[in-house]
Amino acid sequence: MRKHPLALVLDPSPDVPLFVQITRAVIEDIRRGRLEPGAALPGSRALARSIGVHRNTVVAAYRELAAQGWVETRSATMTYVSPTMPDVPRRRASPPMLGTIAARAGFDLPARGSAERWSSEAPPGAIVFSGGTPDLRLLPTEVLARAYRRVLRGAGRRLFEYGDARGDEQLRAALADMLAAVRGLGASQGDVLVTRGSQMALDLCARALLGPGDVVAVEALGYRPAWEALAQTGARLAPLPVDAEGLSVDALAALVTREPVRAVYVTPHHQYPSTALLSPARRIRLLDLARANRIAILEDDYDHEFHYDGRPVLPLASADRAGVVVYIGTLSKILAPGLRIGFVVAPAPLVERLAAIRTFVDRQGDLALERAVAELLEDGEVQRHARRMRRVYQARRDVLAEALRENLGDAVDFSPPSGGMAMWIRVAPGLDVDAWAERALRAGVVIHPARRYAFDGRSRPFFRAGFAALDEREIHEGARRLRAALPMKGAARAAS
């Protein structure tokens, strides 16, 4: 059979290796029919001479073509186009030939988790007073991108290999330093586990500490995804009241006398969703109760950096001398939720157990991202960004307070929180907050009524309004839309 005289034009640019260019050119000739099935290709020496490259370059190209199934070698020197192409485009099947996914599963799905799903979707153009997310428009993306590129140039492929399930060593050390400097935690890197966000951290802790029938105390107004993670272990959740001083430790003490409580999940810094600060007396008593009854305190300190009035209160973990606090934190509120950097600080034996459990679930995080964030922490970039955001969010808190007073009058009552990214707002007696939220959604503004956060699912005369992700114009416009959506009784109060 006649050998095909390949006419190849190569680009000497180093961006694409020559053997790759040869490989691509031959594949293109085969696809276009210029090289027919069974056609013999020039020998490697002859082709190398004709296009002015080293023979080894042609040999490498032929080997790659053979590996992909485009050519086959029938003797030591002869290479032929394969009888069939490896990636012949599939013809579009007619509708009767298409398979369909069944509308229902043909097997039983165990009933787990909450039956009610809370949608986070908002209509286009809506102003979302979210539960409290950062403003991604202010994220220093170029700083992060530079750090990522620098890490990839320096560490290269090593960060794409299997690594420590506890997370990047450099990031764990940087987090330990930050926590010591800002939050009063005397942790070493061996006490730190990096996770893909605080939700994963909580899930791992639940798997490590809880089993079927264990009793876990939770805040009766709280974070529903946390309850779901705890309940997935088969544990029984016991809701405790929350007031202006945070979790009711008296209620916990009473529960302990009736049942063996295994753990308590608490958000003491800015209670979620009410923003209440756990009082000093309750903090001391909670630690004493946990120590005396060997209760694990799962402390979720999700937005510690954003404290505006006075000095921030240190975490429970900073005063823990008995090893009862498992501290959960995140960088999602400082940077962005999509970056998925959370962490657990706990006694080293628990960290080792968490790492072992993680290997069955996720194996490890994004080591390149973790190293980039570590360098940003070491350079102080994360801390500087947090300080900038604290000033911005404090101003937005004040703008929201002004806009609510101006537009809603006596229809609402609130005290601006000393920290956090949202307000907890009481509505006037007789005002149906759930109906208001529905009307507001139709008016293009989203608020989250208390029922969304209630363990018992009942309505309460409150709603949560996040301000961090909205600028001044958006906050004022959102408040005007809320006023327009008020039911009649509320509108009368707003006008008074």
C-alpha positions in Angstrom: 0.0 0.0 0.0 1.3 3.5 -0.9 2.6 5.5 2.0 0.8 8.7 2.6 3.1 11.8 2.1 2.2 13.7 5.2 2.3 17.5 4.7 2.9 18.9 8.2 3.4 22.5 9.1 4.9 22.8 12.5 5.1 25.8 14.8 8.5 26.2 16.5 6.9 27.9 19.4 7.6 26.2 22.7 4.0 26.5 23.9 3.0 23.2 22.2 5.6 20.4 22.0 6.4 19.3 18.4 5.3 15.7 19.0 1.9 17.0 20.1 1.7 19.1 17.0 2.4 16.0 14.8 -0.1 14.0 16.7 -2.8 16.5 16.3 -2.1 17.0 12.5 -2.3 13.2 11.9 -5.6 13.0 13.8 -7.0 15.9 11.8 -6.0 14.2 8.5 -7.7 11.0 9.6 -10.9 12.8 10.7 -11.1 14.7 7.4 -10.6 11.6 5.3 -7.2 12.6 3.9 -5.8 9.5 5.7 -8.0 6.5 5.0 -8.3 3.5 7.3 -5.4 1.1 6.6 -3.2 3.8 5.0 0.5 3.4 5.7 2.2 6.3 7.4 5.8 7.3 6.5 8.5 5.7 8.5 9.8 7.7 11.5 13.2 8.4 9.9 11.7 9.6 6.6 9.1 11.8 8.2 11.6 13.3 10.6 13.9 14.2 7.6 11.0 15.7 5.6 9.8 18.0 8.4 13.1 18.7 10.0 12.8 17.2 13.5 14.6 14.6 15.5 13.4 11.0 14.8 12.6 10.6 18.5 10.0 13.3 18.1 8.2 11.4 15.4 8.5 8.2 17.4 6.9 9.9 20.4 4.0 11.1 18.2 3.4 7.7 16.7 3.4 6.1 20.1 0.8 8.7 21.3 -1.3 8.0 18.2 -1.2 4.3 18.9 -2.0 4.8 22.6 -5.1 6.7 21.6 -6.1 4.1 19.0 -5.6 6.2 15.8 -2.8 4.0 14.4 -1.5 0.5 14.8 2.0 -0.9 14.3 2.2 -4.2 12.3 5.9 -4.6 12.2 9.0 -2.9 13.6 9.0 -0.2 10.9 5.4 0.0 9.5 2.6 2.1 11.0 -0.9 2.1 9.6 -4.1 4.1 10.2 -6.5 2.0 12.4 -9.4 0.4 10.6 -11.8 2.2 12.9 -11.6 5.7 14.5 -11.6 5.8 18.3 -13.9 8.7 18.6 -16.3 8.6 15.6 -19.1 11.2 16.5 -22.3 9.4 17.5 -25.2 10.0 15.3 -28.1 11.8 17.0 -30.6 9.1 18.0 -34.2 9.5 17.1 -36.5 10.2 20.0 -37.8 6.6 20.3 -34.2 5.3 20.8 -33.3 7.7 23.6 -33.3 6.3 27.1 -35.1 8.2 29.8 -34.4 8.5 33.5 -37.2 7.2 35.5 -39.3 9.8 37.3 -39.2 7.7 40.5 -36.5 5.6 42.0 -37.1 1.8 41.8 -35.9 1.3 45.4 -36.8 2.6 48.8 -35.3 5.9 50.0 -34.9 6.0 53.8 -36.8 8.9 55.4 -34.0 11.1 56.8 -33.7 14.8 57.5 -36.2 17.6 57.5 -39.3 17.2 55.3 -39.4 20.9 54.7 -36.8 22.5 52.5 -36.1 26.2 52.8 -35.4 27.7 49.4 -32.6 30.3 49.1 -33.7 31.2 45.6 -34.7 34.8 44.9 -36.4 36.2 41.8 -34.2 38.2 39.4 -33.6 41.8 40.6 -34.7 41.0 44.2 -32.8 42.6 47.1 -31.9 39.8 49.5 -31.6 40.6 53.2 -29.9 37.2 53.5 -29.1 35.4 56.8 -25.6 36.9 56.7 -23.2 36.4 53.8 -20.2 38.5 52.8 -20.2 41.0 49.9 -18.3 39.1 47.2 -17.9 42.3 45.2 -15.3 43.3 47.8 -13.3 40.1 47.7 -9.7 40.8 46.8 -9.8 38.3 43.9 -6.5 39.5 42.3 -4.6 39.1 45.6 -6.0 35.5 45.9 -5.2 34.8 42.3 -1.6 36.0 42.7 -1.2 33.8 45.8 -2.5 30.8 43.9 -0.2 31.4 41.0 2.8 31.8 43.3 2.0 28.6 45.1 1.7 26.6 41.8 5.0 28.0 40.6 6.7 27.2 43.8 5.3 23.8 44.8 4.1 22.5 41.5 2.8 19.0 41.3 3.4 18.2 45.0 0.1 20.0 45.9 -1.8 17.7 43.5 -0.8 14.5 45.2 -2.5 12.8 48.1 -1.8 14.8 51.3 -2.5 14.9 55.0 -6.2 14.4 55.7 -5.8 17.1 58.4 -5.1 19.7 55.8 -2.1 21.5 54.5 0.6 21.7 57.3 1.4 25.3 56.5 -2.3 26.4 56.7 -2.8 24.5 60.0 0.2 26.4 61.4 -1.0 29.7 60.1 -4.5 29.2 61.5 -3.0 28.2 64.9 -1.0 31.5 64.9 -4.1 33.6 63.9 -6.2 31.9 66.5 -3.6 32.6 69.2 -3.2 36.2 68.2 -6.9 37.1 67.7 -9.0 34.6 69.6 -6.9 33.6 72.5 -6.6 29.9 71.6 -3.3 28.3 72.6 -3.4 25.7 69.8 -0.6 24.0 67.9 -1.0 22.8 64.3 -1.5 19.3 65.7 -4.7 20.6 67.3 -6.1 21.9 63.9 -8.0 20.1 61.2 -8.8 22.0 58.0 -12.1 21.2 56.3 -14.2 22.2 53.3 -16.2 24.7 55.4 -17.7 24.7 58.8 -20.6 22.4 57.8 -18.2 19.7 57.0 -16.4 20.3 60.3 -19.6 19.9 62.2 -20.5 16.7 60.2 -17.2 15.1 61.0 -17.5 16.1 64.7 -21.0 14.5 64.8 -19.7 11.3 63.2 -16.8 11.1 65.7 -18.7 11.9 68.9 -22.3 10.8 68.5 -24.2 7.6 68.0 -27.9 6.4 67.9 -29.8 7.5 70.9 -27.2 10.0 72.2 -28.8 13.3 73.5 -27.5 16.5 72.0 -28.7 19.9 73.3 -29.2 22.6 70.6 -30.5 26.1 70.6 -34.3 26.2 70.0 -33.7 29.0 67.5 -30.7 28.0 65.5 -29.0 26.8 62.4 -31.0 24.1 60.7 -28.2 22.5 58.6 -26.3 21.9 61.9 -29.3 20.1 63.4 -29.5 17.9 60.3 -25.8 17.0 60.6 -26.2 16.0 64.2 -29.4 14.1 63.6 -27.9 12.0 60.8 -25.9 10.1 63.4 -29.2 8.9 65.0 -28.7 11.3 68.0 -31.8 12.8 69.6 -31.8 16.6 69.6 -33.1 18.5 72.7 -33.9 22.1 72.0 -33.2 24.7 74.7 -34.6 28.2 74.9 -32.6 31.3 73.7 -33.1 34.8 75.1 -31.3 38.1 75.1 -28.3 36.5 76.9 -28.0 33.5 74.6 -28.6 29.9 75.3 -30.4 29.1 78.6 -27.8 27.3 80.6 -30.4 26.8 83.4 -32.4 24.7 80.9 -29.3 22.7 80.1 -28.7 22.1 83.8 -32.2 20.8 84.2 -31.9 18.6 81.1 -28.6 17.1 82.5 -30.5 16.0 85.7 -33.0 14.0 83.5 -30.9 12.6 80.7 -27.2 11.8 79.9 -26.4 14.7 77.6 -23.5 13.8 75.2 -23.0 17.2 73.5 -24.3 20.7 73.2 -24.2 22.7 70.0 -24.0 26.5 70.6 -23.2 29.7 68.8 -22.2 31.9 71.7 -20.5 34.9 70.0 -23.4 36.1 67.8 -26.1 33.6 68.4 -27.6 32.4 65.2 -30.1 33.8 64.3 -30.8 36.2 67.2 -27.3 37.7 67.3 -27.4 37.5 71.1 -24.1 37.3 73.0 -23.8 34.6 75.6 -23.4 36.4 78.9 -20.2 36.0 80.9 -22.1 34.2 83.8 -23.6 31.7 81.4 -20.3 31.1 79.7 -18.7 30.1 83.0 -21.6 28.0 84.0 -21.7 26.2 80.7 -18.0 25.3 80.9 -18.5 24.1 84.5 -21.5 22.0 83.5 -19.6 20.4 80.6 -16.6 19.6 82.7 -18.7 18.1 85.5 -20.8 16.0 83.2 -18.2 15.2 80.4 -20.3 17.0 77.8 -18.7 18.0 74.5 -19.4 21.7 73.7 -19.5 22.1 69.9 -18.7 25.9 69.6 -19.6 27.3 66.2 -17.8 30.7 66.0 -18.9 31.5 62.5 -18.3 35.3 62.3 -16.0 36.2 65.1 -14.1 38.9 63.2 -17.1 41.2 62.8 -17.5 42.8 66.2 -18.2 46.5 66.1 -18.8 47.9 69.6 -16.2 47.5 72.3 -13.7 44.6 72.5 -14.8 41.3 71.0 -15.5 38.5 73.5 -13.1 35.6 73.3 -14.5 32.1 72.4 -15.4 29.6 75.0 -12.5 27.5 73.8 -10.1 30.2 75.0 -11.2 29.6 78.6 -11.4 25.8 78.4 -8.9 24.1 80.6 -10.7 20.7 80.8 -10.7 19.9 77.0 -14.4 19.9 76.6 -14.7 22.5 73.8 -14.6 21.5 70.2 -14.1 24.8 68.3 -15.4 25.2 64.8 -14.6 28.1 62.6 -14.5 29.2 59.0 -12.9 31.7 56.7 -16.0 31.8 54.5 -17.4 34.8 56.2 -14.2 36.7 55.8 -13.4 35.7 52.3 -16.1 33.9 50.4 -18.3 30.8 51.0 -17.2 29.3 47.7 -13.6 28.9 48.9 -14.7 26.3 51.4 -12.1 26.7 54.1 -13.3 25.7 57.6 -11.4 24.3 60.6 -11.8 22.4 63.8 -9.6 23.1 66.9 -9.7 20.3 69.4 -7.5 18.0 71.5 -5.1 16.1 69.2 -6.7 12.6 69.8 -10.0 13.9 68.4 -8.3 15.6 65.5 -6.7 12.3 64.6 -10.1 10.6 64.7 -11.7 13.3 62.6 -8.9 12.9 60.0 -9.5 9.2 59.9 -13.2 9.6 59.4 -12.5 12.2 56.7 -10.5 9.7 54.6 -13.7 7.7 54.1 -15.7 10.8 53.0 -13.5 13.3 51.2 -9.9 12.2 51.7 -8.5 15.7 51.8 -9.1 19.3 50.7 -7.8 21.4 47.9 -4.1 21.6 48.9 -3.2 24.2 46.4 -6.0 26.5 47.7 -5.1 25.7 51.3 -1.4 26.7 50.7 -2.4 29.9 49.0 -4.7 30.9 51.9 -1.9 30.0 54.3 0.4 32.4 52.5 -2.3 35.1 52.6 -2.6 34.6 56.4 1.2 34.7 56.9 1.4 37.9 54.8 -1.4 39.5 56.8 -3.7 39.9 53.8 -6.6 38.0 55.3 -6.4 40.0 58.5 -6.2 43.3 56.6 -9.2 42.3 54.5 -11.1 41.4 57.7 -10.4 44.8 59.2 -11.6 46.5 56.0 -14.8 44.5 55.9 -15.4 45.2 59.6 -15.5 48.9 58.9 -17.7 48.4 55.8 -20.1 46.1 57.6 -20.4 48.3 60.6 -21.4 51.2 58.4 -23.9 49.0 56.6 -25.4 48.0 60.0 -25.9 51.6 60.8 -27.4 52.3 57.4 -29.9 49.4 57.8 -30.9 50.7 61.2 -31.6 54.1 59.8 -33.5 52.8 56.8 -35.7 50.6 59.0 -36.6 53.4 61.3 -37.2 55.8 58.4 -39.4 53.4 56.4 -41.0 51.0 58.9 -41.5 53.2 62.0 -43.4 51.4 64.8 -43.9 48.3 62.7 -40.6 47.0 63.9 -38.4 47.1 67.0 -34.8 46.2 67.2 -31.4 47.0 68.8 -28.5 47.2 66.4 -26.3 44.2 67.1 -22.8 44.7 68.6 -21.4 42.4 65.8 -22.2 40.0 63.1 -23.6 40.4 59.6 -27.4 40.5 60.3 -30.1 42.0 62.5 -32.8 40.2 64.5 -35.9 42.3 64.2 -39.2 42.1 66.2 -42.4 43.0 64.4 -45.3 44.8 66.1 -48.1 42.9 67.8 -50.7 41.7 65.3 -48.4 41.8 62.3 -48.1 38.5 60.6 -44.4 38.2 59.8 -44.8 35.1 57.6 -47.4 36.8 55.4 -45.2 39.9 55.3 -42.3 37.8 54.1 -44.4 36.3 51.3 -45.7 39.8 50.2 -42.1 41.1 50.3 -40.9 38.3 48.0 -43.5 39.3 45.5 -42.3 42.9 45.9 -38.7 41.9 45.1 -37.2 41.8 48.6 -36.3 38.7 50.7 -36.4 38.5 54.5 -36.1 35.4 56.6 -38.9 35.0 59.2 -38.1 33.4 62.6 -40.1 30.2 61.6 -37.2 29.4 59.3 -34.9 29.0 62.3 -37.3 27.5 64.8 -36.7 23.9 65.9 -40.5 23.4 66.4 -41.3 25.2 63.1 -43.7 27.6 64.7 -44.0 31.2 63.8 -42.5 33.9 66.0 -42.8 37.7 65.6 -39.2 38.2 64.4 -37.2 38.1 61.2 -33.5 38.2 60.4 -32.1 40.7 57.9 -28.6 40.5 56.7 -26.9 43.7 55.7 -23.3 42.7 54.9 -23.8 41.8 51.2 -25.8 45.0 50.4 -24.5 48.5 49.7 -26.2 51.7 51.0 -28.4 52.1 47.9 -29.6 48.5 48.0 -30.3 48.7 51.7 -32.5 51.8 51.4 -34.3 50.4 48.3 -34.9 47.1 50.2 -36.4 49.0 53.1 -38.7 50.9 50.8 -39.9 47.6 49.2 -40.5 46.2 52.7 -42.7 49.2 53.5 -44.6 48.7 50.3 -45.2 45.0 51.1 -46.5 45.6 54.7 -49.9 44.2 55.4 -52.5 46.9 56.2 -52.0 46.9 60.0 -48.3 47.1 59.6 -48.5 49.9 57.0 -50.6 52.0 59.5 -47.9 51.5 62.1 -45.2 52.4 59.7 -47.0 55.6 58.8 -47.5 56.7 62.4 
